[in-house]
C-alpha cells in the first residue's frame, strides 16, 4: 500500500464529495492496527470553520453498537442473561399475553416472550413503522405515534412506554425486524443499573477509553440538513432534538468512534483498559440470527437505498449482537473480507471493522438520508482496499 498515494486519493475524494454538492461536509479516519494512517475531511461546520477531528456529528444508529456493548457489560456482571424475558424487568405489559403481532390478515396472538437476545439481534418484532412496506391501520397508528415525537426530546423510558402499546411486526425470535429494539435495551440498562443510559455509557465506556467528546447532546457543530433539501444553493437545517435513547441520539467525533471501534478490534480492550471480555466480543461478532440464517433469509423488510451500507437486499450478510457481519463479500457486493463488522446511521454515517486486515474506518457526515450514500460507501471501500 502506497500510503502517500492513498492519503492523496482519500483527501481528493472527500473534497470531491463536498465540491460536487453531494455532502455539505464530512470527516473520516482510517486505522491500520493502532496506527492512524489517514484522517481528513472537507467542508465547513456551522461556525464557518473547516471540519476537523474535533467536529461533533450526530451518530444516528451508530449509537446502537455502543449501547449493545453496554448491555453486554451487564451480562458479564451477571445482572442480565441473554435468555431473560424483558417483562421480568419492564413489567407485565411486555408479557406475550399482552402483545399482539401483525399477521397476514390482521392481528394474531404473540407466541413467545421477547428476550434480551432478541433486542440485541433485532428479532424482537419491535420494528420501525416507517420501514414496514405494507401500510395498514395498525402500522399507520404506530407511524403516527413515532411521527408525533420526531421533533420532541425523549428518554429511553418514554419511548419504551410508548412502543409497548404498539403492535409487533413479527413473532418474537422469527425475523430480523430492525427498529426500536435498542431503545428498549437502553431502558433495560437503566432499570438494572439504576443509572440513566447517558450516565452509564459515560462511566462504563466513554470515560474509560477516552471518548471525551461523545454524549447525548444537540450541540453538533456540523450542518445538519435534509438530503431532500441539500444541493446547489440549498442548505435547509433539519432539527435534531435531544433523544437519550439506545437506538439514536449520540453526538460524537470521528476520533472518539475510532476508539470504540478499535476496542472491538482489540477484543474488548484498548490501551490496557478492558471494557468487555474477548469471549463477549466473539459472541457479539458472530451470527446470532435464528437457525444461523443469513440476513437475506430472515429479514422481514429491506432497507431504503440511501444508507451507506451494502444492504439493499441483505445478501451475503449475517447479524451478531449489535453488528452486521460480512459473510460473503461477492454476494454482499463489498471489498472488505468475510468477518468484517459494520453499521451505519440515517444521517449518512458509517463505519467498518476488518479483523482480517486490522483495519478500522470511520466516516461521518450529517445529511439526512443522502441520495448518494451507497455510492460513497462503495467508493470509500475501493479507496481503502484498492489504492
C-alpha positions as CSV (number, residue, x, y, z in Angstrom):
1,X,0.0,0.0,0.0
2,X,1.4,3.4,-1.0
3,X,0.4,5.4,2.0
4,X,1.1,8.8,0.4
5,X,-0.9,7.9,-2.7
6,X,-3.8,6.7,-0.6
7,X,-3.7,9.8,1.5
8,X,-3.9,12.0,-1.6
9,X,-6.7,9.8,-3.1
10,X,-8.8,9.9,0.1
11,X,-8.4,13.7,0.6
12,X,-9.3,14.3,-3.0
13,X,-12.3,12.1,-2.7
14,X,-13.6,13.9,0.4
15,X,-13.1,17.3,-1.3
16,X,-15.0,16.0,-4.3
17,X,-18.0,14.9,-2.2
18,X,-18.3,18.5,-1.0
19,X,-17.3,20.3,-4.2
20,X,-19.8,18.2,-6.1
21,X,-22.6,19.1,-3.6
22,X,-23.1,15.5,-2.6
23,X,-22.5,16.4,1.1
24,X,-22.1,19.7,3.0
25,X,-19.1,18.4,4.9
26,X,-17.6,15.1,6.0
27,X,-14.7,13.8,8.0
28,X,-13.1,10.3,8.3
29,X,-10.3,8.3,9.9
30,X,-8.6,5.1,8.8
31,X,-6.6,2.9,11.1
32,X,-4.3,0.0,10.5
33,X,-4.0,-1.7,13.8
34,X,-3.4,1.0,16.4
35,X,-1.8,3.4,13.9
36,X,-3.9,6.1,12.2
37,X,-2.8,6.1,8.6
38,X,-5.2,8.8,7.4
39,X,-7.6,11.4,8.8
40,X,-9.1,14.3,7.0
41,X,-12.2,15.9,5.8
42,X,-13.8,18.6,3.7
43,X,-16.4,21.3,4.1
44,X,-17.3,23.7,7.0
45,X,-19.2,23.5,10.2
46,X,-22.0,25.9,11.2
47,X,-19.3,28.1,12.8
48,X,-17.7,28.6,9.4
49,X,-14.6,26.7,10.3
50,X,-13.3,23.7,8.4
51,X,-14.4,20.4,9.9
52,X,-11.7,18.6,11.9
53,X,-11.0,15.7,14.2
54,X,-12.8,17.8,16.9
55,X,-16.0,18.2,14.9
56,X,-19.1,16.6,16.5
57,X,-21.5,14.8,14.3
58,X,-24.9,13.2,15.1
59,X,-24.2,9.5,15.0
60,X,-27.8,8.3,14.5
61,X,-27.9,4.5,14.5
62,X,-24.2,4.2,15.1
63,X,-25.5,4.7,18.7
64,X,-26.8,1.1,18.6
65,X,-23.5,-0.8,18.7
66,X,-22.3,1.2,21.7
67,X,-25.5,0.6,23.6
68,X,-25.3,-3.1,22.7
69,X,-21.8,-3.3,24.3
70,X,-23.2,-1.5,27.4
71,X,-25.9,-4.3,27.7
72,X,-23.2,-7.0,27.4
73,X,-21.3,-5.3,30.3
74,X,-24.4,-6.1,32.5
75,X,-24.5,-9.6,31.1
76,X,-20.9,-10.1,32.2
77,X,-21.7,-8.7,35.6
78,X,-24.4,-11.4,36.0
79,X,-27.2,-8.8,36.1
80,X,-28.7,-9.8,32.8
81,X,-29.0,-13.0,30.8
82,X,-29.5,-13.1,27.1
83,X,-32.4,-15.5,27.6
84,X,-34.2,-13.3,30.2
85,X,-37.7,-12.3,29.1
86,X,-37.8,-8.5,29.2
87,X,-41.1,-8.4,31.1
88,X,-39.0,-9.6,34.1
89,X,-37.6,-6.1,34.2
90,X,-40.1,-3.9,32.3
91,X,-43.4,-5.2,33.6
92,X,-46.3,-7.4,32.6
93,X,-47.3,-5.2,29.6
94,X,-44.4,-6.9,27.8
95,X,-45.7,-10.4,28.5
96,X,-46.7,-12.3,25.4
97,X,-50.3,-12.4,26.6
98,X,-50.4,-8.6,26.4
99,X,-48.7,-8.3,23.0
100,X,-50.2,-8.6,19.5
101,X,-48.5,-9.4,16.3
102,X,-49.3,-8.3,12.8
103,X,-50.3,-11.3,10.8
104,X,-51.4,-11.8,7.2
105,X,-55.0,-10.9,7.8
106,X,-54.9,-8.9,11.0
107,X,-53.5,-9.2,14.5
108,X,-52.7,-12.5,16.0
109,X,-51.6,-13.7,19.4
110,X,-47.9,-13.3,20.4
111,X,-46.4,-16.8,20.6
112,X,-43.2,-16.1,22.5
113,X,-41.9,-13.6,25.1
114,X,-39.3,-11.1,23.9
115,X,-35.9,-11.9,25.3
116,X,-32.8,-9.7,25.8
117,X,-31.1,-11.5,22.9
118,X,-33.9,-10.7,20.6
119,X,-33.4,-7.0,21.4
120,X,-29.7,-7.3,20.5
121,X,-30.2,-9.2,17.3
122,X,-33.3,-7.3,16.2
123,X,-35.6,-10.3,16.2
124,X,-38.0,-8.9,18.8
125,X,-40.6,-7.8,16.3
126,X,-40.3,-4.2,17.5
127,X,-39.9,-2.6,14.1
128,X,-39.6,0.9,12.8
129,X,-43.0,1.6,11.3
130,X,-41.5,3.8,8.5
131,X,-39.6,0.8,7.2
132,X,-42.6,-1.6,7.1
133,X,-43.5,-2.0,3.4
134,X,-47.3,-2.6,3.7
135,X,-49.3,0.1,5.3
136,X,-52.5,-0.6,7.2
137,X,-54.4,0.8,10.1
138,X,-52.2,-0.8,12.7
139,X,-48.9,0.3,11.0
140,X,-50.3,3.8,10.5
141,X,-51.1,4.2,14.1
142,X,-47.6,3.2,15.1
143,X,-46.2,5.5,12.5
144,X,-48.3,8.4,13.8
145,X,-47.0,7.8,17.3
146,X,-43.4,7.9,16.1
147,X,-44.0,10.9,13.9
148,X,-45.6,12.9,16.7
149,X,-42.4,12.7,18.7
150,X,-39.9,13.3,15.8
151,X,-39.1,16.9,16.9
152,X,-39.5,16.3,20.6
153,X,-36.9,15.4,23.3
154,X,-37.3,11.9,24.5
155,X,-35.8,9.5,27.1
156,X,-35.5,5.7,26.9
157,X,-38.2,5.3,29.5
158,X,-40.6,7.5,27.5
159,X,-40.0,5.7,24.2
160,X,-40.3,2.2,25.8
161,X,-43.6,3.1,27.4
162,X,-44.9,4.5,24.1
163,X,-43.9,1.5,21.9
164,X,-45.1,-1.1,24.5
165,X,-48.6,-0.4,23.2
166,X,-47.6,-0.8,19.5
167,X,-48.1,-4.0,17.6
168,X,-45.2,-6.3,16.9
169,X,-44.3,-6.7,13.2
170,X,-43.2,-10.3,13.5
171,X,-43.3,-13.1,16.0
172,X,-40.5,-12.7,18.5
173,X,-37.5,-14.7,17.6
174,X,-38.5,-15.3,14.0
175,X,-37.5,-12.4,11.8
176,X,-34.8,-9.7,11.6
177,X,-37.1,-6.7,12.2
178,X,-35.0,-3.6,12.5
179,X,-36.4,-0.9,14.7
180,X,-36.8,0.2,18.3
181,X,-35.2,-2.9,20.0
182,X,-32.1,-1.0,21.1
183,X,-34.3,1.8,22.6
184,X,-35.9,-0.9,24.8
185,X,-32.4,-2.3,25.6
186,X,-31.3,1.1,26.8
187,X,-34.3,1.2,29.2
188,X,-33.3,-2.3,30.5
189,X,-29.8,-0.9,31.2
190,X,-31.3,2.0,33.2
191,X,-33.6,-0.3,35.2
192,X,-30.9,-2.8,36.1
193,X,-28.1,-0.3,36.7
194,X,-30.1,2.4,38.5
195,X,-28.4,4.9,36.1
196,X,-29.6,6.9,33.1
197,X,-28.3,5.5,29.8
198,X,-26.4,8.8,29.5
199,X,-24.5,8.3,32.7
200,X,-24.0,4.5,32.2
201,X,-22.3,5.0,28.8
202,X,-20.2,7.8,30.1
203,X,-18.9,6.0,33.2
204,X,-18.6,2.4,31.8
205,X,-17.3,3.2,28.3
206,X,-16.6,6.8,27.3
207,X,-14.6,7.9,30.2
208,X,-12.7,4.7,30.4
209,X,-11.3,4.7,26.8
210,X,-11.1,8.5,26.4
211,X,-14.3,9.2,24.3
212,X,-14.4,12.7,25.8
213,X,-16.4,14.3,23.0
214,X,-19.2,11.8,22.8
215,X,-22.6,12.0,24.5
216,X,-26.2,12.8,24.2
217,X,-26.5,16.4,23.1
218,X,-27.7,18.6,20.3
219,X,-24.6,20.7,20.0
220,X,-23.2,19.2,16.8
221,X,-21.0,21.8,15.1
222,X,-21.5,20.5,11.6
223,X,-24.5,21.4,9.4
224,X,-27.4,19.0,9.9
225,X,-29.5,19.0,6.8
226,X,-32.1,17.0,5.0
227,X,-31.0,15.1,1.9
228,X,-34.0,16.4,0.1
229,X,-33.0,20.0,0.9
230,X,-29.3,19.6,0.0
231,X,-28.0,20.8,-3.3
232,X,-26.8,23.9,-5.1
233,X,-27.7,27.0,-3.2
234,X,-29.7,24.9,-0.6
235,X,-28.9,24.0,2.9
236,X,-32.1,23.7,4.9
237,X,-31.4,22.8,8.5
238,X,-33.0,19.6,9.8
239,X,-33.8,19.9,13.6
240,X,-32.4,17.1,15.8
241,X,-33.9,17.3,19.3
242,X,-32.1,15.6,22.3
243,X,-33.1,12.0,22.3
244,X,-31.4,10.0,25.0
245,X,-32.2,6.6,23.5
246,X,-30.5,3.3,22.7
247,X,-31.1,3.4,19.0
248,X,-30.1,7.0,18.3
249,X,-29.2,10.3,20.0
250,X,-25.4,10.2,20.5
251,X,-23.2,13.0,19.1
252,X,-19.5,12.4,18.7
253,X,-16.3,12.8,16.8
254,X,-14.6,10.5,14.3
255,X,-11.7,10.1,16.7
256,X,-13.9,9.1,19.5
257,X,-15.8,6.5,17.5
258,X,-12.5,5.1,16.3
259,X,-11.6,4.5,19.9
260,X,-14.7,2.4,20.3
261,X,-14.1,0.5,17.1
262,X,-10.5,-0.2,17.9
263,X,-11.6,-1.5,21.3
264,X,-13.8,-4.0,19.5
265,X,-11.0,-4.9,17.1
266,X,-8.7,-5.5,20.0
267,X,-11.1,-8.0,21.6
268,X,-12.8,-5.7,24.1
269,X,-9.8,-3.7,25.4
270,X,-7.9,-0.5,24.4
271,X,-4.6,0.7,25.8
272,X,-4.8,-1.7,28.7
273,X,-8.4,-0.8,29.6
274,X,-10.8,-3.7,29.3
275,X,-14.5,-2.9,28.6
276,X,-15.8,-6.4,27.8
277,X,-14.1,-9.8,27.6
278,X,-12.7,-11.3,24.4
279,X,-15.3,-14.0,24.7
280,X,-18.1,-11.5,24.7
281,X,-16.7,-9.7,21.7
282,X,-16.6,-13.1,19.9
283,X,-20.2,-13.7,20.8
284,X,-21.3,-10.2,19.6
285,X,-19.4,-10.6,16.3
286,X,-20.6,-14.0,15.1
287,X,-24.0,-14.8,13.6
288,X,-26.8,-14.7,16.2
289,X,-29.8,-15.0,13.9
290,X,-32.4,-17.8,14.3
291,X,-31.2,-21.1,12.9
292,X,-27.9,-19.4,11.9
293,X,-29.7,-18.0,8.9
294,X,-28.3,-15.1,6.8
295,X,-30.0,-11.7,6.9
296,X,-31.4,-12.1,3.4
297,X,-33.3,-15.2,4.6
298,X,-34.7,-13.8,7.8
299,X,-35.2,-10.1,7.2
300,X,-38.9,-9.0,7.4
301,X,-38.3,-6.0,5.3
302,X,-35.4,-4.4,3.3
303,X,-33.7,-1.1,3.9
304,X,-34.0,2.0,1.7
305,X,-31.2,2.6,-0.8
306,X,-30.0,5.8,0.8
307,X,-27.9,4.3,3.6
308,X,-24.1,3.9,3.4
309,X,-24.0,0.1,3.6
310,X,-24.4,-2.7,1.0
311,X,-27.7,-3.8,2.5
312,X,-30.2,-3.2,-0.3
313,X,-31.2,-6.9,-0.1
314,X,-29.0,-8.1,2.8
315,X,-27.3,-10.7,0.6
316,X,-24.2,-12.2,2.0
317,X,-24.8,-10.8,5.4
318,X,-25.2,-12.0,9.0
319,X,-26.0,-10.2,12.2
320,X,-24.5,-10.6,15.6
321,X,-25.4,-8.7,18.8
322,X,-25.3,-5.1,17.5
323,X,-23.2,-5.5,14.4
324,X,-23.8,-6.6,10.8
325,X,-21.2,-9.2,9.6
326,X,-20.0,-9.7,6.1
327,X,-20.4,-13.4,5.3
328,X,-19.8,-13.5,1.6
329,X,-18.2,-10.4,0.0
330,X,-19.2,-11.3,-3.5
331,X,-22.9,-11.7,-2.6
332,X,-22.9,-8.5,-0.5
333,X,-21.0,-6.5,-3.1
334,X,-18.3,-5.3,-0.8
335,X,-14.5,-5.3,-0.9
336,X,-13.9,-5.9,2.8
337,X,-13.4,-9.6,3.6
338,X,-15.7,-12.0,5.4
339,X,-15.9,-11.3,9.1
340,X,-15.9,-7.5,8.6
341,X,-18.3,-5.7,11.0
342,X,-20.2,-2.5,10.3
343,X,-23.2,-0.4,10.8
344,X,-24.5,3.0,9.7
345,X,-26.8,5.8,10.5
346,X,-29.6,7.7,8.7
347,X,-27.5,10.8,8.7
348,X,-25.0,9.3,6.3
349,X,-22.7,8.0,9.0
350,X,-20.9,4.6,8.6
351,X,-18.0,2.6,10.0
352,X,-16.4,-0.8,9.4
353,X,-14.1,-3.0,11.4
354,X,-12.0,-5.5,9.4
355,X,-10.3,-8.0,11.8
356,X,-8.6,-9.9,9.0
357,X,-6.5,-6.8,8.0
358,X,-6.7,-5.0,11.3
359,X,-8.5,-2.1,9.7
360,X,-10.9,0.4,11.3
361,X,-12.6,3.0,9.2
362,X,-15.0,5.7,10.4
363,X,-16.8,8.1,8.1
364,X,-19.1,10.8,9.4
365,X,-21.4,13.4,7.7
366,X,-24.8,14.8,8.6
367,X,-27.2,14.7,5.7
368,X,-30.5,13.0,6.5
369,X,-30.7,10.0,4.1
370,X,-28.2,11.3,1.4
371,X,-29.1,10.1,-2.1
372,X,-25.5,9.0,-2.9
373,X,-24.9,7.1,0.4
374,X,-24.5,3.7,-1.2
375,X,-22.2,5.0,-3.9
376,X,-19.8,6.8,-1.5
377,X,-19.8,3.7,0.7
378,X,-18.5,1.7,-2.2
379,X,-16.1,4.4,-3.2
380,X,-14.7,4.5,0.3
381,X,-14.0,0.8,0.3
382,X,-12.3,1.0,-3.1
383,X,-10.0,3.7,-1.8
384,X,-9.2,1.7,1.4
385,X,-8.6,-1.6,-0.3
386,X,-7.5,-0.8,-3.9
387,X,-5.4,2.3,-3.6
